[in-house]
């Protein structure tokens, strides 16, 4: 397993999603606000290479955003997401 430990992966934290029509997308400007589909306090998805591997909650650490992992997806669920 040591040979895979140095392989880089992309980790993404998904705050939420929104679907827009192209005409609405074209009207977005600097002060626009996009309402996401998640509420404050809901778990956030943590993705590795676009597959959900865990959930967590938003935290602020020394004026930077972070995420506290609250649950890790079972390996069998992860493998189902990959296939």
Backbone torsions as a table, in degrees:
resi	resn	phi	psi	omega
1	UNK	NA	-17.5	-178.7
2	UNK	-61.1	-31.6	-177.4
3	UNK	-68.2	-21.5	178.8
4	UNK	-94.6	-11.5	-174.9
5	UNK	-67.8	-19.1	-179.9
6	UNK	-100.3	5.9	178.8
7	UNK	-78.4	125.0	179.9
8	UNK	-74.4	145.0	175.0
9	UNK	-131.8	154.4	177.1
10	UNK	-91.9	127.1	176.2
11	UNK	-111.4	129.9	-178.8
12	UNK	-125.5	139.3	172.7
13	UNK	-108.6	121.5	-175.9
14	UNK	-95.4	110.2	179.1
15	UNK	-77.5	-27.2	-179.2
16	UNK	160.4	-179.7	-179.4
17	UNK	-135.4	163.9	175.6
18	UNK	-150.7	143.1	173.9
19	UNK	-109.6	130.2	179.7
20	UNK	-126.8	150.8	169.1
21	UNK	-79.0	153.2	-177.9
22	UNK	-57.4	-38.9	-179.7
23	UNK	-61.9	-35.8	177.4
24	UNK	-72.5	-37.5	177.5
25	UNK	-61.4	-39.1	-179.4
26	UNK	-69.8	-18.2	179.9
27	UNK	-92.4	1.1	179.0
28	UNK	-70.1	135.0	175.9
29	UNK	-132.8	-173.5	-174.1
30	UNK	-55.1	-38.1	-175.9
31	UNK	-98.5	9.4	179.8
32	UNK	-67.1	147.6	175.2
33	UNK	-119.7	128.6	178.2
34	UNK	-106.7	120.6	179.1
35	UNK	-82.8	120.4	179.8
36	UNK	-84.5	170.4	-176.1
37	UNK	-86.3	3.1	179.1
38	UNK	-111.4	150.6	178.4
39	UNK	-97.4	157.3	176.3
40	UNK	-57.0	132.0	179.1
41	UNK	93.5	-11.7	177.3
42	UNK	-72.6	150.3	177.5
43	UNK	-62.5	144.4	177.7
44	UNK	-101.7	143.5	178.6
45	UNK	-81.9	138.9	174.7
46	UNK	-112.2	121.8	-176.2
47	UNK	-115.4	141.9	171.0
48	UNK	-118.3	121.2	-175.9
49	UNK	48.0	45.9	174.6
50	UNK	71.8	14.0	175.4
51	UNK	-115.6	130.1	179.6
52	UNK	-67.5	124.4	179.6
53	UNK	-118.9	-13.3	-177.4
54	UNK	-165.4	170.6	171.1
55	UNK	-127.3	160.1	-178.5
56	UNK	-160.7	-177.0	179.3
57	UNK	-126.3	147.4	-178.0
58	UNK	-70.2	134.6	174.8
59	UNK	-133.7	159.2	175.6
60	UNK	-115.0	125.1	-177.8
61	UNK	-124.6	111.9	179.1
62	UNK	49.1	51.4	177.0
63	UNK	67.4	14.6	175.1
64	UNK	-119.8	151.2	176.5
65	UNK	-79.7	145.9	175.1
66	UNK	-144.9	179.2	177.4
67	UNK	-136.4	130.9	176.0
68	UNK	-94.4	121.4	-179.2
69	UNK	-72.9	125.2	-178.9
70	UNK	-107.3	-23.9	174.9
71	UNK	-157.1	150.9	178.5
72	UNK	-116.7	133.7	-178.7
73	UNK	-66.6	137.3	175.8
74	UNK	-57.2	141.1	-178.5
75	UNK	-53.4	-38.2	-179.6
76	UNK	-66.6	-37.0	176.0
77	UNK	-65.9	-39.6	179.0
78	UNK	-62.6	-45.4	-179.5
79	UNK	-64.1	-33.6	175.8
80	UNK	-65.1	-36.4	179.5
81	UNK	-69.6	-32.8	-178.5
82	UNK	-70.9	-38.5	-176.8
83	UNK	-80.4	NA	NA
